[in-house]
Amino acid sequence: MKLKDYWYTLSIILLVILGYNFPDTFSSVGGVKLNTFIKPVLQVIMLGMGATMTVKDFAAIFKSPKKVLIGLVCQFTIMPFLGLGLSKVFSFPPEIAAGIILIGSSPSGLASNVMALMAKANVALSITITTIATLVAPVMTPFLMKYLGGGFIEVEFWAMFWDMAQMVLLPIILGLVINKIVPKVVARFKHILPAFSMLGIAYIILIVTASGANSLRTVGLLLVLVVIIHNIFGYTLGYLFAKMLKLKEDDARAVSLEVGMQNAGLASALANEMGRIATAGLAPAIFGPVMNITGSMLANFWSKKQPAKQP
């Protein structure tokens, strides 16, 4: 393991420390609340994701529908129910508990694709699961939150669906259209899109941490422990279920990373739209740095073990 491989993770940890210790500095500037910009930042990130996609990318679904379906089912069952179980076992305040379920009910993020590449996993499968999970999330995430998290906070299905449509579906569709109309222009900016996404996620985590600093002081260490358990069990159960269903090693690794690594930025933005950024937004804010650390370690471990070829 080289320290330079973890520069982004270390940067995120530094931002969390800054947000936690200097909440007023990162909550507003000149009377303008900085959480106001979380939604547009995420929309630009999703626009960039759409702009890097083409219709051909979806052909992978028809080539290996079983693998994709297994990944999606694991994605939207393991983490949401783990979140529900952990929130009940540790008896968090209702809105904090809802945040644990919220991060569990979110789709996988772009970070899982990077880790899949490092881990010698099936990168094409990883990208396909991330893409489809993100596209169905505007329905699945509100549905899961309504029926799993509804006992902790009031969840308006259609309001959350519309929020996610604005933050996910519309920007991705717009990105696809832009890529179709002016592919040469998009090609010029493709190399900076990942960097912008990383900066955007860093901004969101910083603002959420600052906004929820007071709540974090109350449940901080215990919530960090629960998030770590949630994350590691996600990897483990995702991998085990994939192997039980006879997927090859590189496919199982991809499913494991897809299940264990959630879109923390999207979950934080949803908590913000619900007006609960300081409570329900905490678990997603912690999950982001944690999954980058554990994901890097797992990918590094797998990178040294070539997947065995199966007939």
URRAHU-V409661 format. One record per residue. N is the residue number from 0. RES is the residue in one small letter. PHI is phi in degrees with one decimal (* if undefined). PSI is psi in whole degrees, -180 to 180 (none if undefined). D_FIRST is the distance of its C-alpha to the first C-alpha in Angstrom with 1 decimal. Layout:
BEGIN
<<N:RES:PHI:PSI:D_FIRST> <N:RES:PHI:PSI:D_FIRST>>
END
This chain:
BEGIN
<<0:m:*:132:0.0> <1:k:-111.7:140:3.8> <2:l:-58.1:-36:6.6> <3:k:-64.4:-23:8.7> <4:d:-69.9:-15:7.4> <5:y:-116.0:20:8.9> <6:w:-60.6:-39:11.9> <7:y:-68.1:-44:14.3> <8:t:-59.6:-45:13.5> <9:l:-63.5:-36:13.8> <10:s:-64.5:-41:17.0> <11:i:-63.2:-43:18.4> <12:i:-60.5:-41:18.0> <13:l:-62.0:-42:19.8> <14:l:-64.9:-38:22.5> <15:v:-62.7:-43:23.0> <16:i:-61.9:-43:23.6> <17:l:-64.5:-46:26.0> <18:g:-62.9:-37:27.8> <19:y:-70.4:-41:28.2> <20:n:-88.0:-23:29.6> <21:f:-129.6:61:31.7> <22:p:-60.5:-38:32.9> <23:d:-64.9:-36:36.2> <24:t:-63.2:-36:34.5> <25:f:-108.3:15:32.5> <26:s:-96.5:-36:35.2> <27:s:-155.3:154:37.8> <28:v:-135.1:122:38.8> <29:g:60.3:33:42.4> <30:g:83.0:-3:43.5> <31:v:-97.8:122:41.4> <32:k:-70.9:127:39.1> <33:l:-71.9:-19:35.6> <34:n:-70.8:-11:35.2> <35:t:-60.7:-29:37.9> <36:f:-93.0:0:35.5> <37:i:-62.2:-46:33.0> <38:k:-62.3:-52:35.1> <39:p:-62.9:-34:35.6> <40:v:-62.7:-46:31.9> <41:l:-65.7:-37:31.0> <42:q:-62.0:-40:33.9> <43:v:-66.9:-39:32.6> <44:i:-60.6:-46:29.1> <45:m:-68.3:-34:31.0> <46:l:-60.6:-43:33.3> <47:g:-63.3:-39:30.4> <48:m:-62.2:-45:29.1> <49:g:-64.7:-36:32.7> <50:a:-69.8:-20:33.0> <51:t:-92.4:0:30.2> <52:m:-104.6:155:31.9> <53:t:-132.5:168:34.9> <54:v:-61.1:-31:37.3> <55:k:-62.1:-28:35.8> <56:d:-60.3:-27:32.5> <57:f:-83.0:-6:34.6> <58:a:-64.5:-27:35.8> <59:a:-60.8:-27:32.7> <60:i:-62.9:-40:34.3> <61:f:-79.4:-21:37.3> <62:k:-76.5:-37:35.3> <63:s:-141.5:65:33.5> <64:p:-61.3:-33:35.2> <65:k:-62.4:-47:34.4> <66:k:-62.2:-45:30.6> <67:v:-64.4:-43:30.9> <68:l:-63.1:-43:33.5> <69:i:-60.1:-46:31.3> <70:g:-60.6:-43:28.4> <71:l:-68.2:-43:30.9> <72:v:-63.3:-44:32.7> <73:c:-61.4:-42:29.5> <74:q:-58.7:-46:28.4> <75:f:-99.6:15:31.8> <76:t:-123.9:-52:32.5> <77:i:-60.1:-55:29.5> <78:m:-70.4:-41:28.1> <79:p:-62.1:-44:31.6> <80:f:-73.5:-32:33.0> <81:l:-61.4:-44:30.0> <82:g:-60.0:-44:30.5> <83:l:-63.1:-46:34.2> <84:g:-62.0:-46:33.7> <85:l:-65.5:-40:31.3> <86:s:-64.8:-32:33.5> <87:k:-78.3:-42:36.5> <88:v:-61.5:-41:35.0> <89:f:-95.6:0:33.8> <90:s:49.2:54:37.0> <91:f:-74.3:160:35.6> <92:p:-54.7:148:38.2> <93:p:-49.1:-46:39.2> <94:e:-72.4:-33:37.6> <95:i:-65.4:-45:34.2> <96:a:-60.5:-41:34.5> <97:a:-61.3:-33:35.4> <98:g:-66.6:-35:32.2> <99:i:-66.2:-41:30.2> <100:i:-69.3:-36:32.3> <101:l:-62.6:-46:32.1> <102:i:-66.8:-34:28.3> <103:g:-69.1:-28:28.7> <104:s:-89.8:-2:31.5> <105:s:-84.7:159:29.6> <106:p:-75.8:172:28.3> <107:s:-71.9:162:24.7> <108:g:-115.1:179:23.3> <109:l:-64.1:-26:21.8> <110:a:-59.4:-32:18.2> <111:s:-64.3:-33:18.6> <112:n:-67.8:-39:19.3> <113:v:-65.1:-44:16.2> <114:m:-66.0:-35:14.1> <115:a:-62.2:-39:16.6> <116:l:-64.4:-45:15.9> <117:m:-63.8:-36:12.1> <118:a:-85.0:3:13.1> <119:k:58.3:38:15.9> <120:a:-91.6:179:18.4> <121:n:-78.4:96:21.9> <122:v:-64.8:-40:21.4> <123:a:-60.4:-41:25.2> <124:l:-66.2:-42:25.8> <125:s:-58.8:-48:23.2> <126:i:-64.0:-41:24.9> <127:t:-64.5:-45:28.3> <128:i:-63.6:-44:27.8> <129:t:-57.9:-46:26.4> <130:t:-63.4:-51:29.5> <131:i:-67.5:-40:32.1> <132:a:-60.7:-40:30.8> <133:t:-66.2:-39:31.0> <134:l:-71.9:-33:34.5> <135:v:-89.9:-10:35.8> <136:a:-57.8:-37:34.3> <137:p:-58.2:-20:37.4> <138:v:-97.6:-47:39.3> <139:m:-68.2:-43:36.9> <140:t:-65.2:-49:35.4> <141:p:-61.0:-38:38.9> <142:f:-61.6:-49:40.2> <143:l:-66.1:-40:37.5> <144:m:-65.0:-38:37.8> <145:k:-63.4:-44:41.6> <146:y:-95.3:-18:41.7> <147:l:-105.4:-37:38.8> <148:g:-98.9:-7:38.6> <149:g:-63.1:-21:42.3> <150:g:-77.4:-13:43.0> <151:f:-102.7:-42:41.0> <152:i:-140.4:162:42.0> <153:e:-75.1:128:44.4> <154:v:-121.1:121:42.8> <155:e:-94.7:108:44.8> <156:f:-55.7:-53:43.8> <157:w:-69.4:-33:45.4> <158:a:-65.8:-43:44.3> <159:m:-69.1:-38:40.6> <160:f:-58.9:-45:41.1> <161:w:-67.1:-39:42.6> <162:d:-59.3:-45:39.8> <163:m:-70.8:-34:37.2> <164:a:-61.5:-42:39.4> <165:q:-68.6:-35:39.5> <166:m:-88.7:-23:35.8> <167:v:-120.1:-65:34.6> <168:l:-61.5:-55:37.3> <169:l:-61.2:-46:39.4> <170:p:-62.4:-39:36.6> <171:i:-65.9:-44:35.0> <172:i:-62.6:-42:38.5> <173:l:-62.0:-41:39.2> <174:g:-62.2:-43:36.0> <175:l:-60.2:-43:37.0> <176:v:-64.1:-45:40.5> <177:i:-60.8:-43:39.4> <178:n:-64.0:-34:37.2> <179:k:-72.0:-39:40.2> <180:i:-80.0:-47:42.6> <181:v:-128.4:67:40.7> <182:p:-61.1:-32:37.7> <183:k:-67.5:-37:37.7> <184:v:-67.1:-44:37.4> <185:v:-62.0:-40:34.5> <186:a:-57.9:-33:32.7> <187:r:-67.7:-29:32.8> <188:f:-102.4:-6:30.9> <189:k:-57.7:-36:28.5> <190:h:-70.4:-21:25.7> <191:i:-97.4:-11:26.0> <192:l:-62.4:-45:26.3> <193:p:-59.4:-40:22.6> <194:a:-64.5:-41:22.3> <195:f:-65.0:-40:25.5> <196:s:-60.7:-43:24.3> <197:m:-63.5:-41:21.2> <198:l:-65.9:-40:23.6> <199:g:-63.2:-45:26.1> <200:i:-64.0:-40:24.0> <201:a:-60.2:-43:22.8> <202:y:-61.1:-47:26.5> <203:i:-61.9:-46:27.6> <204:i:-63.0:-41:25.1> <205:l:-60.8:-49:26.3> <206:i:-67.3:-41:29.9> <207:v:-64.4:-42:29.8> <208:t:-61.2:-45:28.1> <209:a:-64.2:-42:30.8> <210:s:-66.4:-34:33.6> <211:g:-105.0:19:32.7> <212:a:-56.3:-42:31.9> <213:n:-64.8:-45:35.0> <214:s:-66.8:-36:34.4> <215:l:-64.4:-34:30.8> <216:r:-66.9:-26:32.1> <217:t:-79.3:-42:34.2> <218:v:-120.8:11:31.7> <219:g:-45.4:-69:28.4> <220:l:-64.2:-40:26.5> <221:l:-65.3:-41:28.2> <222:l:-66.6:-39:27.4> <223:v:-60.5:-44:23.7> <224:l:-60.6:-45:23.8> <225:v:-64.6:-41:25.8> <226:v:-62.8:-41:23.6> <227:i:-62.7:-45:20.5> <228:i:-60.7:-47:22.9> <229:h:-56.0:-49:24.1> <230:n:-63.9:-50:20.8> <231:i:-67.9:-40:19.5> <232:f:-65.4:-31:22.9> <233:g:-61.6:-49:23.0> <234:y:-57.5:-49:20.0> <235:t:-63.8:-51:21.6> <236:l:-68.8:-37:25.1> <237:g:-59.5:-44:24.4> <238:y:-66.7:-46:22.8> <239:l:-63.7:-44:25.6> <240:f:-64.0:-40:28.4> <241:a:-62.1:-42:27.1> <242:k:-69.2:-38:27.1> <243:m:-61.7:-32:30.5> <244:l:-92.0:17:31.9> <245:k:69.2:26:30.9> <246:l:-77.3:151:28.3> <247:k:-67.4:165:26.2> <248:e:-57.5:-47:22.5> <249:d:-67.3:-31:21.2> <250:d:-70.8:-42:23.8> <251:a:-63.2:-38:23.0> <252:r:-63.3:-42:19.3> <253:a:-62.7:-46:20.8> <254:v:-62.8:-43:23.3> <255:s:-56.2:-47:20.9> <256:l:-69.7:-36:18.8> <257:e:-64.9:-39:22.2> <258:v:-73.4:-43:23.6> <259:g:-77.0:-23:20.8> <260:m:-109.5:113:20.2> <261:q:-101.8:165:23.5> <262:n:-84.1:86:24.9> <263:a:-64.5:-34:24.8> <264:g:-63.6:-43:26.5> <265:l:-65.5:-44:29.4> <266:a:-62.3:-40:29.8> <267:s:-64.6:-41:29.9> <268:a:-64.5:-38:32.4> <269:l:-65.6:-42:34.6> <270:a:-60.6:-38:34.7> <271:n:-65.3:-44:35.8> <272:e:-65.0:-29:38.5> <273:m:-79.9:-5:39.7> <274:g:77.2:22:40.1> <275:r:-127.2:37:37.7> <276:i:-62.1:-33:34.7> <277:a:-78.8:-8:34.8> <278:t:-127.4:-67:34.7> <279:a:-66.5:-19:33.8> <280:g:-82.8:-9:31.3> <281:l:-70.2:-49:29.2> <282:a:-58.9:-45:27.4> <283:p:-60.9:-39:26.3> <284:a:-64.3:-37:25.2> <285:i:-77.2:-37:23.0> <286:f:-60.5:-38:21.8> <287:g:-55.5:-59:20.3> <288:p:-63.1:-39:17.6> <289:v:-61.1:-48:17.1> <290:m:-67.8:-29:16.6> <291:n:-68.1:-37:14.2> <292:i:-69.5:-53:11.9> <293:t:-67.6:-38:12.7> <294:g:-63.5:-41:12.9> <295:s:-63.1:-42:9.4> <296:m:-66.1:-44:8.3> <297:l:-65.7:-44:11.1> <298:a:-63.3:-38:10.6> <299:n:-64.7:-41:7.1> <300:f:-62.5:-48:9.2> <301:w:-68.7:-29:12.1> <302:s:-62.6:-22:10.8> <303:k:-90.4:-3:10.9> <304:k:-124.2:104:14.4> <305:q:-64.6:128:17.0> <306:p:-57.6:133:19.7> <307:a:-68.4:136:22.8> <308:k:-78.0:135:25.7> <309:q:-114.9:148:28.7> <310:p:-66.5:none:32.3>>
END
